[in-house]
Structure formats: C-alpha cells, structure tokens
Amino acid sequence: MGRIQKYLDAPELGSEHDDESDPTKHYMEAVQANDNEVIRLNNVTCYWDKLMAPDDGLEIVDRKVAALSNVNLSLKKNELTFIVGAVGSGKSALLYALAGEFLPCQGSINRSYSSLAYAPQNPWIMNGT
C-alpha cells in the first residue's frame, strides 16, 4: 500500500519531460558504438525500495535494499542468453533493468533497439502432482 500511495502522490509529468528510462534515448549512440550490440550495462547498481516497520511497530521506515550491484553486461544481436541463479540472486531485478522498468542509481544502460517485449511466465502447478 505504501508503494501505491507514493505513486498516487507523485506529481504528474508532462509530455515535454526528459525521461531517462526512454529506451530510444541512447539509440544512435549505441548503434554507432557497436552495430552488433543491443544493450550494455556499465557498472549498474539498483535498489529495491522496501517499507519496513521497526520493532515497536509505530512508524514505517523507507529503506533501500540492494538488488543489483556494479553489474556489467553486454547483450548482442542474434545471441541466446540465459539468466539463471538462486532465489533472490537478482534475476528479476536484472530483467526489470533490461526492460527499462528499474532505473539505475549508479552506472548507465545503453540500448540500441526501438521496441522490447517482456512476457513473464507464471508457473501453474496442479494439486496432487
């Protein structure tokens, strides 16, 4: 509820705002750097915003929890890449950052594509299997 309230209380942005998460912003720069490279993360660090209540339960405190720390990654066109790891290792955070849904607090993300599709898989397990 705290995240939703923070979102609802945020000021509206007009169409003239300069959005750092725009996937086409660095398009020409990245294309000129390497025609085969689709996306590059340079020393990217991101944090989850987590609302936590202290032991007394009287006040909600906003704390930042590291999701990605100094990640360097280069993804090339026509290459298959797997993202695997243990629970809580940052797989979802990395995918959110690649999709432009997770803005880096440090570092930069250069993209050279004009559109992106993200289709998460929701597991379904039948009872009794």
C-alpha positions in Angstrom: 0.0 0.0 0.0 2.9 2.3 0.7 4.3 2.0 -2.8 0.9 2.6 -4.4 0.3 5.7 -2.2 3.8 7.0 -3.1 2.9 6.5 -6.8 -0.5 8.2 -6.5 1.0 11.2 -4.6 3.8 11.7 -7.2 3.5 14.8 -9.4 2.3 14.3 -13.0 4.8 14.6 -15.8 4.0 16.5 -19.0 4.9 15.2 -22.4 7.9 17.5 -22.6 9.7 15.8 -19.7 13.1 14.3 -20.3 12.6 10.6 -19.3 15.9 8.8 -18.5 14.2 5.5 -18.9 13.2 6.1 -22.5 14.6 3.0 -24.4 15.3 5.0 -27.6 17.3 7.8 -25.8 20.7 6.3 -26.4 19.8 4.5 -29.7 22.1 6.4 -32.0 25.0 6.5 -29.6 24.8 2.7 -29.0 24.4 1.9 -32.7 27.5 3.9 -33.6 29.5 2.2 -30.8 28.8 -1.4 -31.9 26.3 -2.4 -34.6 26.1 -6.0 -33.1 25.4 -4.9 -29.5 21.8 -4.5 -28.5 22.2 -3.5 -24.8 25.0 -2.6 -22.5 25.0 -2.2 -18.7 28.0 -0.3 -17.3 28.6 -0.6 -13.5 24.8 -0.6 -12.9 23.6 -0.5 -9.3 19.9 -0.6 -8.4 18.0 -0.7 -5.1 14.6 -2.1 -4.1 12.6 0.4 -2.1 11.3 -1.5 0.9 9.0 -0.2 3.6 9.8 -1.7 7.0 8.3 -1.2 10.4 10.7 -1.0 13.4 10.2 -3.4 16.3 7.9 -1.1 18.1 5.6 -1.0 15.0 4.8 2.7 15.4 6.4 4.1 12.3 7.1 2.9 8.8 10.6 3.5 7.6 11.7 3.6 4.0 14.9 1.6 3.5 16.8 0.7 0.4 17.8 -2.9 -0.3 20.5 -3.7 -3.0 19.0 -5.5 -6.0 22.0 -5.2 -8.4 25.5 -4.1 -7.6 28.1 -3.0 -10.2 26.7 -5.1 -13.0 28.5 -5.1 -16.4 26.7 -6.9 -19.2 26.7 -6.7 -23.0 24.0 -8.5 -25.0 24.5 -8.9 -28.7 22.1 -9.3 -31.6 21.2 -12.9 -32.6 22.7 -14.5 -29.4 20.7 -16.5 -26.9 21.3 -15.5 -23.3 20.1 -17.4 -20.2 19.6 -15.7 -16.9 19.8 -18.3 -14.1 20.5 -18.2 -10.4 19.3 -18.9 -6.9 16.2 -17.4 -5.4 17.0 -13.8 -4.5 20.1 -13.5 -6.6 18.8 -10.7 -8.8 17.4 -12.3 -11.9 14.1 -10.4 -11.8 15.9 -7.1 -11.0 18.2 -7.6 -14.0 15.2 -8.3 -16.3 13.5 -5.2 -15.0 16.6 -3.1 -15.6 17.0 -4.5 -19.1 13.3 -3.6 -19.8 13.7 -0.1 -18.5 11.4 -0.6 -15.6 14.2 -0.4 -13.0 16.2 2.7 -13.1 19.9 2.5 -12.1 21.1 4.6 -9.1 24.6 4.3 -10.4 26.0 3.4 -13.8 24.4 3.5 -17.2 22.3 1.4 -19.5 22.7 1.9 -23.3 20.1 0.5 -25.6 20.1 0.2 -29.4 16.6 -1.2 -30.0 13.4 0.6 -30.8 11.0 -1.8 -29.1 11.1 -4.6 -26.5 8.6 -7.2 -25.4 8.7 -8.9 -21.9 6.5 -11.9 -21.3 6.9 -13.3 -17.8 6.0 -16.9 -17.1 3.6 -17.6 -14.3 4.0 -21.2 -13.0 0.9 -23.3 -12.7 1.1 -26.5 -10.7 -1.9 -28.8 -10.5 -2.8 -30.0 -7.0 -1.7 -33.6 -6.4 1.2 -33.7 -8.9 
